Amino acid sequence: HTIQMIPEGFVINASIYPKLPFDPVRDFTPIAIVAMVPNVMVVHPSLPVKSVPEFIALARKRPGELSYGTSGVGSPSHMSAELFKILGKVEYAHVPYKGQSLALIDLIGGHLQFAFPSVPASINYIKSGRMRALGVTTPRRASALPDVPTIKEAGLPAFEVSGWYGVIGPRNMPR
């Protein structure tokens, strides 16, 4: 059998794009989740916030003025920010990029105020002070950032988003 490793966007796309040439549930056999990847809410160091509640307060004072970058529509970073928007009752602008690295470059350059990149992509920038971490998106703290609370701990109890990678096979593959 041919098997494939996929990111979560493979499944998310079915919710965003109504006419895909495949159905990720019907046309494939799930085999395993092989990795879970936490995202982290980060802000440019010039933004005068040091916590999730401070960010929410600032965003409510400046509705629609803050912008965040993602690795594209339907990406875990996009889903994280949209869930945060709903649960935090805030408004801000989405700037989709063709990849996470491009969004991080603009965040570091001060063209964006915040983002929800993966921990592996952002950890060196966090540790060097080029961006400030406010909270991780997973239900437990990230081992790489043990001093950064979860967003759930920081004040949004219903918040949880995890990036993942899985393996799939063809439709009706024997167990």
N, C-alpha and C positions, 0 to 999 in steps of 0.2 A: 504494500500500500504506500501511497504517497502521503506523507504527513507534513504539516506546516506549523511553524511557530508564529503566533499572532499577538499583537498588542490588543488592549481593550477597545481601541478605536474600531476594530473589525466588527465588534458587536454594537458599539455605540452608533455607528453609521446607519444602522437599520432604523434607528429612532429619529434620525435627522433627515435622511434622504429617502423619500418614499419609493423611488424606482431604482433600486439596486438590481444588478443582474443575478443576484443570489440572495438566499435567505440564510443568515448565519446560523439559525437554529435548525431549520429543516434540511439544509443541504450539506451539513457537516456533522461529524461525530466528535464531541468533546473528549479529549483524552486526559489532560491534566493542566492545572495551573502550576507553572514552574517558578514564578517569581512574583512577589508583591513589591511595588515601588511606591513609597510615600512621596507626596508632594509637600511643599512647604510654602506658606504665605510669607513673601518677602516684600520689603519696601525699600525704596531708594533712601539712603541715609539722611537726605535733606528733609524728608517728610517728618514732621514733628510728632511722631507716634512711636511708642515703644511696646505696645500691647494691642491685642485684638479689640478690647473695649475702647481704647483711645482711637484706633483706626475707625471703628464704627461711628464714634462721636464726630470725628473729622469728616467722614463721608456724608453723614447726615447734615452737617453744617454746609457742605459744598456739593449738593446733589448734582450728579452728571459731570462734575469738573475733573474728577480723578480718572485716569485711564490705566488699564492693565493690558499686558501682552501675553499671548499664548502661542503654542506651537501649531495652532490651527483650530478651526471650528470642529467641535466634537472631541477634542483632545481632553485628557484628564485635567490639564491646567484650566481649560475652558469650563469643563463641568464643575470643577472646584469653585471657580469664581462665580459661576451662576448660582450654585447652591448657597454660597456665602451671601450673595446679593439677596436671595429670597429670605434666608433665615435671619440675616442682619438687618433686613428692611432698609437697604441702602441702594443708591443708584450710582453707576459709573459706566464708563465707556470701554468696550471691548476692541482691542486692536489685534486681529489675527495675523500671524506671521507664517512663513513657510519653514518652520522649524523653531525649536526651543532656543537654540543658540542665538538666533537673530533677535528674539524678544529679550533675551538676557543682555545682549549688547546695548540695546536701546534703554533698558532699565538702568544699567550701570552708567550710561551716558546721560541719564536724567531726562530722557524723552518720555518715559513712562514713570508712574508713581509706584506701581506694585505689580506683582505677578504671583503665580502659583506653580513654579517649576518643580521638577523632580529634585529630590535631595541630592542624588549623585551629580546632577548637572550644576547645582548651585552651591554646594558645600564649601568649595574653596573661596568663592566670592563672599560667603557669609563669614567664614573664619578670617578673611582679610579685611573685613569691614566695608566692602564695596556694596553690600546690601545687608539689611537687617532682617533677621527671621522673627516672625511674630507667632507662628504656630504651624504644626504639622497637621496634615489632613487625615491621617489614619487614627484609629481608635486608641492606639498606644503610641507613646513617644518613639521617635526614631533613635536607634542605638547610636547613629552617627552624630546626633544632635540631642544628647540627653537633657540639656538644660532648657530646651525649647518645648513649651507645653503643647499639648494637642489643642486644636481649635475648640474641641469639645470642652476640655478643661478650662480654656480661656474665656468661656462664656456662651458658646453656642452648643448646647447639649445634644442637639439632633444632627450635628455636622459630622459626616464621615465620608471620605472619598479615598479610594485606593487605586493606584495604577497597577496593572498586572500584565503578565505575559503568559500565554497558554499554548498548548499543542492541540491541534485538531487533525482529524483524518477525514476520509471521504464519507459520504452519506451511508448509513446502514453498515458501518464497519463492525465486524464481530467484536464483542467484548474481549 
